[in-house]
Amino acid sequence: MLIFRWLAMMFALGIIVSFALYAGTGQERFKRFGLLALKWAVLAGLGFFAVLILERLA
């Protein structure tokens, strides 16, 4: 569980830094990377919680 928490914090930090760089520079590549990382973080979170729910049901 500790590894998953650490990975989630790294995803969040990367997303925050990416959007901060976009706000500071206005370059679209930082916004695009931030949205891509956000999408994968949400998908990973959904998968993680799906596994937890399936464990409870079994």
MOPAC internal coordinates of N, CA, C and O (Angstrom, degrees):
PM7 1SCF
backbone

  N    0.0000 0     0.00 0     0.00 0    0    0    0
  C    1.4430 1     0.00 0     0.00 0    1    0    0
  C    1.5313 1   111.22 1     0.00 0    2    1    0
  O    1.2310 1   121.21 1   145.12 1    3    2    1
  N    1.3059 1   115.29 1   -34.88 1    3    2    1
  C    1.4609 1   118.98 1  -179.16 1    5    3    2
  C    1.5262 1   111.05 1   -62.51 1    6    5    3
  O    1.2310 1   120.85 1   141.93 1    7    6    5
  N    1.3235 1   115.98 1   -38.07 1    7    6    5
  C    1.4685 1   119.78 1   179.76 1    9    7    6
  C    1.5285 1   110.22 1   -64.84 1   10    9    7
  O    1.2310 1   120.29 1   138.02 1   11   10    9
  N    1.3375 1   117.05 1   -41.98 1   11   10    9
  C    1.4588 1   120.31 1   179.60 1   13   11   10
  C    1.5263 1   111.69 1   -65.30 1   14   13   11
  O    1.2310 1   120.53 1   141.91 1   15   14   13
  N    1.3078 1   116.59 1   -38.09 1   15   14   13
  C    1.4725 1   119.64 1   176.97 1   17   15   14
  C    1.5251 1   110.59 1   -64.87 1   18   17   15
  O    1.2310 1   121.04 1   137.61 1   19   18   17
  N    1.3362 1   115.62 1   -42.39 1   19   18   17
  C    1.4584 1   120.09 1   179.83 1   21   19   18
  C    1.5286 1   110.26 1   -63.52 1   22   21   19
  O    1.2310 1   120.39 1   135.86 1   23   22   21
  N    1.3458 1   116.87 1   -44.14 1   23   22   21
  C    1.4590 1   120.24 1   178.31 1   25   23   22
  C    1.5252 1   112.08 1   -62.84 1   26   25   23
  O    1.2310 1   120.32 1   140.44 1   27   26   25
  N    1.3192 1   116.99 1   -39.56 1   27   26   25
  C    1.4606 1   120.78 1   178.31 1   29   27   26
  C    1.5323 1   110.75 1   -63.82 1   30   29   27
  O    1.2310 1   120.55 1   139.77 1   31   30   29
  N    1.3147 1   116.55 1   -40.23 1   31   30   29
  C    1.4728 1   119.71 1   178.20 1   33   31   30
  C    1.5286 1   111.03 1   -66.61 1   34   33   31
  O    1.2310 1   119.95 1   142.83 1   35   34   33
  N    1.3231 1   117.69 1   -37.17 1   35   34   33
  C    1.4615 1   120.84 1   178.10 1   37   35   34
  C    1.5268 1   111.17 1   -68.04 1   38   37   35
  O    1.2310 1   120.49 1   139.85 1   39   38   37
  N    1.3356 1   116.67 1   -40.15 1   39   38   37
  C    1.4627 1   120.22 1   174.94 1   41   39   38
  C    1.5315 1   109.88 1   -59.91 1   42   41   39
  O    1.2310 1   120.81 1   132.23 1   43   42   41
  N    1.3291 1   116.05 1   -47.77 1   43   42   41
  C    1.4644 1   120.45 1  -178.35 1   45   43   42
  C    1.5261 1   110.78 1   -62.61 1   46   45   43
  O    1.2310 1   120.29 1   136.95 1   47   46   45
  N    1.3099 1   117.06 1   -43.05 1   47   46   45
  C    1.4611 1   120.60 1   179.46 1   49   47   46
  C    1.5265 1   110.93 1   -63.49 1   50   49   47
  O    1.2310 1   120.34 1   137.18 1   51   50   49
  N    1.3267 1   116.95 1   -42.82 1   51   50   49
  C    1.4587 1   120.23 1   178.18 1   53   51   50
  C    1.5167 1   112.52 1   -62.75 1   54   53   51
  O    1.2310 1   120.71 1   139.99 1   55   54   53
  N    1.3169 1   116.25 1   -40.01 1   55   54   53
  C    1.4706 1   120.49 1   178.81 1   57   55   54
  C    1.5241 1   110.61 1   -66.50 1   58   57   55
  O    1.2310 1   120.40 1   136.46 1   59   58   57
  N    1.3189 1   116.85 1   -43.54 1   59   58   57
  C    1.4668 1   120.82 1   179.78 1   61   59   58
  C    1.5256 1   110.76 1   -63.44 1   62   61   59
  O    1.2310 1   120.49 1   135.19 1   63   62   61
  N    1.3237 1   116.66 1   -44.81 1   63   62   61
  C    1.4706 1   120.60 1   179.54 1   65   63   62
  C    1.5224 1   110.35 1   -63.48 1   66   65   63
  O    1.2310 1   120.79 1   139.37 1   67   66   65
  N    1.3255 1   116.10 1   -40.63 1   67   66   65
  C    1.4565 1   119.73 1  -179.29 1   69   67   66
  C    1.5293 1   111.35 1   -62.49 1   70   69   67
  O    1.2310 1   120.42 1   133.31 1   71   70   69
  N    1.3304 1   116.81 1   -46.69 1   71   70   69
  C    1.4594 1   118.82 1   179.38 1   73   71   70
  C    1.5303 1   112.12 1   -70.01 1   74   73   71
  O    1.2310 1   120.05 1   150.11 1   75   74   73
  N    1.3351 1   117.52 1   -29.89 1   75   74   73
  C    1.4594 1   119.94 1   175.35 1   77   75   74
  C    1.5295 1   110.38 1   -67.05 1   78   77   75
  O    1.2310 1   120.67 1   139.52 1   79   78   77
  N    1.3238 1   116.33 1   -40.48 1   79   78   77
  C    1.4703 1   119.68 1   176.66 1   81   79   78
  C    1.5255 1   110.85 1   -65.67 1   82   81   79
  O    1.2310 1   120.31 1   142.27 1   83   82   81
  N    1.3299 1   117.02 1   -37.73 1   83   82   81
  C    1.4663 1   120.10 1   176.94 1   85   83   82
  C    1.5300 1   110.01 1   -63.85 1   86   85   83
  O    1.2310 1   120.61 1   136.60 1   87   86   85
  N    1.3259 1   116.45 1   -43.40 1   87   86   85
  C    1.4649 1   119.70 1  -179.98 1   89   87   86
  C    1.5254 1   110.96 1   -65.16 1   90   89   87
  O    1.2310 1   120.45 1   144.65 1   91   90   89
  N    1.3331 1   116.75 1   -35.35 1   91   90   89
  C    1.4596 1   120.34 1  -178.36 1   93   91   90
  C    1.5177 1   114.01 1   -78.08 1   94   93   91
  O    1.2310 1   120.47 1   142.29 1   95   94   93
  N    1.3315 1   116.72 1   -37.71 1   95   94   93
  C    1.4617 1   119.07 1  -174.35 1   97   95   94
  C    1.5240 1   113.57 1  -105.85 1   98   97   95
  O    1.2310 1   120.31 1   154.15 1   99   98   97
  N    1.3202 1   117.01 1   -25.85 1   99   98   97
  C    1.4626 1   120.37 1  -177.46 1  101   99   98
  C    1.5193 1   114.09 1    78.20 1  102  101   99
  O    1.2310 1   120.23 1  -170.47 1  103  102  101
  N    1.3325 1   117.16 1     9.53 1  103  102  101
  C    1.4595 1   120.55 1  -179.81 1  105  103  102
  C    1.5286 1   109.76 1   -80.71 1  106  105  103
  O    1.2310 1   121.43 1   -50.29 1  107  106  105
  N    1.3164 1   114.86 1   129.71 1  107  106  105
  C    1.4607 1   121.08 1  -176.05 1  109  107  106
  C    1.5287 1   113.20 1   -64.78 1  110  109  107
  O    1.2310 1   119.97 1   154.34 1  111  110  109
  N    1.3289 1   117.66 1   -25.66 1  111  110  109
  C    1.4642 1   119.15 1  -176.99 1  113  111  110
  C    1.5152 1   111.54 1   -65.03 1  114  113  111
  O    1.2310 1   119.24 1   148.27 1  115  114  113
  N    1.3344 1   119.05 1   -31.73 1  115  114  113
  C    1.4553 1   121.29 1   177.90 1  117  115  114
  C    1.5294 1   110.68 1   -70.79 1  118  117  115
  O    1.2310 1   120.34 1   141.10 1  119  118  117
  N    1.3140 1   116.96 1   -38.90 1  119  118  117
  C    1.4621 1   120.44 1   176.80 1  121  119  118
  C    1.5227 1   110.65 1   -65.74 1  122  121  119
  O    1.2310 1   120.57 1   136.82 1  123  122  121
  N    1.3171 1   116.52 1   -43.18 1  123  122  121
  C    1.4624 1   121.37 1  -179.88 1  125  123  122
  C    1.5354 1   110.45 1   -62.65 1  126  125  123
  O    1.2310 1   120.41 1   136.37 1  127  126  125
  N    1.3359 1   116.81 1   -43.63 1  127  126  125
  C    1.4637 1   119.99 1   178.28 1  129  127  126
  C    1.5226 1   111.34 1   -65.83 1  130  129  127
  O    1.2310 1   120.29 1   140.15 1  131  130  129
  N    1.3270 1   117.05 1   -39.85 1  131  130  129
  C    1.4650 1   120.50 1   178.72 1  133  131  130
  C    1.5171 1   112.18 1   -62.84 1  134  133  131
  O    1.2310 1   120.41 1   137.75 1  135  134  133
  N    1.3269 1   116.82 1   -42.25 1  135  134  133
  C    1.4657 1   120.21 1   178.46 1  137  135  134
  C    1.5234 1   111.45 1   -68.00 1  138  137  135
  O    1.2310 1   120.38 1   141.72 1  139  138  137
  N    1.3231 1   116.89 1   -38.28 1  139  138  137
  C    1.4591 1   120.62 1   177.74 1  141  139  138
  C    1.5315 1   110.75 1   -64.56 1  142  141  139
  O    1.2310 1   120.41 1   135.15 1  143  142  141
  N    1.3161 1   116.81 1   -44.85 1  143  142  141
  C    1.4631 1   120.87 1   178.74 1  145  143  142
  C    1.5254 1   110.64 1   -65.20 1  146  145  143
  O    1.2310 1   120.15 1   141.67 1  147  146  145
  N    1.3232 1   117.32 1   -38.33 1  147  146  145
  C    1.4621 1   121.02 1   177.93 1  149  147  146
  C    1.5276 1   110.63 1   -63.35 1  150  149  147
  O    1.2310 1   120.56 1   137.30 1  151  150  149
  N    1.3208 1   116.54 1   -42.70 1  151  150  149
  C    1.4679 1   120.70 1   179.05 1  153  151  150
  C    1.5272 1   110.52 1   -59.93 1  154  153  151
  O    1.2310 1   120.24 1   132.62 1  155  154  153
  N    1.3229 1   117.15 1   -47.38 1  155  154  153
  C    1.4593 1   120.33 1  -178.48 1  157  155  154
  C    1.5185 1   111.62 1   -69.65 1  158  157  155
  O    1.2310 1   119.68 1   147.58 1  159  158  157
  N    1.3149 1   118.21 1   -32.42 1  159  158  157
  C    1.4624 1   120.49 1   177.18 1  161  159  158
  C    1.5280 1   110.72 1   -67.13 1  162  161  159
  O    1.2310 1   120.32 1   139.50 1  163  162  161
  N    1.3211 1   117.00 1   -40.50 1  163  162  161
  C    1.4647 1   120.44 1   177.93 1  165  163  162
  C    1.5233 1   110.04 1   -65.92 1  166  165  163
  O    1.2310 1   120.09 1   136.34 1  167  166  165
  N    1.3260 1   117.44 1   -43.66 1  167  166  165
  C    1.4639 1   120.47 1   178.33 1  169  167  166
  C    1.5316 1   111.56 1   -63.08 1  170  169  167
  O    1.2310 1   120.19 1   138.80 1  171  170  169
  N    1.3073 1   117.24 1   -41.20 1  171  170  169
  C    1.4638 1   120.55 1   177.71 1  173  171  170
  C    1.5256 1   110.77 1   -64.59 1  174  173  171
  O    1.2310 1   120.38 1   139.41 1  175  174  173
  N    1.3162 1   116.88 1   -40.59 1  175  174  173
  C    1.4660 1   120.45 1   177.82 1  177  175  174
  C    1.5148 1   112.07 1   -64.15 1  178  177  175
  O    1.2310 1   120.52 1   137.58 1  179  178  177
  N    1.3322 1   116.62 1   -42.42 1  179  178  177
  C    1.4598 1   119.82 1   177.57 1  181  179  178
  C    1.5252 1   111.15 1   -62.79 1  182  181  179
  O    1.2310 1   120.25 1   138.48 1  183  182  181
  N    1.3099 1   117.12 1   -41.52 1  183  182  181
  C    1.4579 1   120.83 1   177.77 1  185  183  182
  C    1.5185 1   111.86 1   -64.54 1  186  185  183
  O    1.2310 1   120.68 1   138.64 1  187  186  185
  N    1.3156 1   116.30 1   -41.36 1  187  186  185
  C    1.4620 1   120.91 1  -179.95 1  189  187  186
  C    1.5251 1   110.64 1   -62.52 1  190  189  187
  O    1.2310 1   120.72 1   133.24 1  191  190  189
  N    1.3332 1   116.23 1   -46.76 1  191  190  189
  C    1.4584 1   119.23 1  -178.82 1  193  191  190
  C    1.5282 1   111.80 1   -72.19 1  194  193  191
  O    1.2310 1   119.79 1   151.47 1  195  194  193
  N    1.3173 1   118.00 1   -28.53 1  195  194  193
  C    1.4679 1   120.29 1   174.97 1  197  195  194
  C    1.5305 1   110.18 1   -64.08 1  198  197  195
  O    1.2310 1   120.53 1   138.51 1  199  198  197
  N    1.3212 1   116.60 1   -41.49 1  199  198  197
  C    1.4587 1   120.34 1   177.77 1  201  199  198
  C    1.5226 1   110.34 1   -64.28 1  202  201  199
  O    1.2310 1   119.82 1   138.31 1  203  202  201
  N    1.3197 1   117.95 1   -41.69 1  203  202  201
  C    1.4622 1   120.74 1   178.00 1  205  203  202
  C    1.5231 1   111.52 1   -62.10 1  206  205  203
  O    1.2310 1   120.25 1   137.35 1  207  206  205
  N    1.3210 1   117.12 1   -42.65 1  207  206  205
  C    1.4658 1   120.68 1  -179.90 1  209  207  206
  C    1.5255 1   110.25 1   -66.57 1  210  209  207
  O    1.2310 1   120.25 1   137.17 1  211  210  209
  N    1.3326 1   117.12 1   -42.83 1  211  210  209
  C    1.4615 1   119.62 1   178.81 1  213  211  210
  C    1.5244 1   112.23 1   -64.58 1  214  213  211
  O    1.2310 1   120.20 1   146.55 1  215  214  213
  N    1.3280 1   117.22 1   -33.45 1  215  214  213
  C    1.4654 1   120.82 1   175.06 1  217  215  214
  C    1.5101 1   111.04 1   -63.18 1  218  217  215
  O    1.2310 1   120.65 1   139.74 1  219  218  217
  N    1.3223 1   116.37 1   -40.26 1  219  218  217
  C    1.4682 1   120.84 1  -179.93 1  221  219  218
  C    1.5150 1   111.71 1   -66.30 1  222  221  219
  O    1.2310 1   120.88 1   141.94 1  223  222  221
  N    1.3259 1   115.93 1   -38.06 1  223  222  221
  C    1.4591 1   120.54 1  -178.08 1  225  223  222
  C    1.5230 1   112.40 1   -72.49 1  226  225  223
  O    1.2310 1   120.38 1   149.43 1  227  226  225
  N    1.3177 1   116.88 1   -30.57 1  227  226  225
  C    1.4773 1   120.33 1  -175.83 1  229  227  226
  C    1.5052 1   112.80 1   -82.11 1  230  229  227
  O    1.2310 1   120.10 1   180.00 1  231  230  229

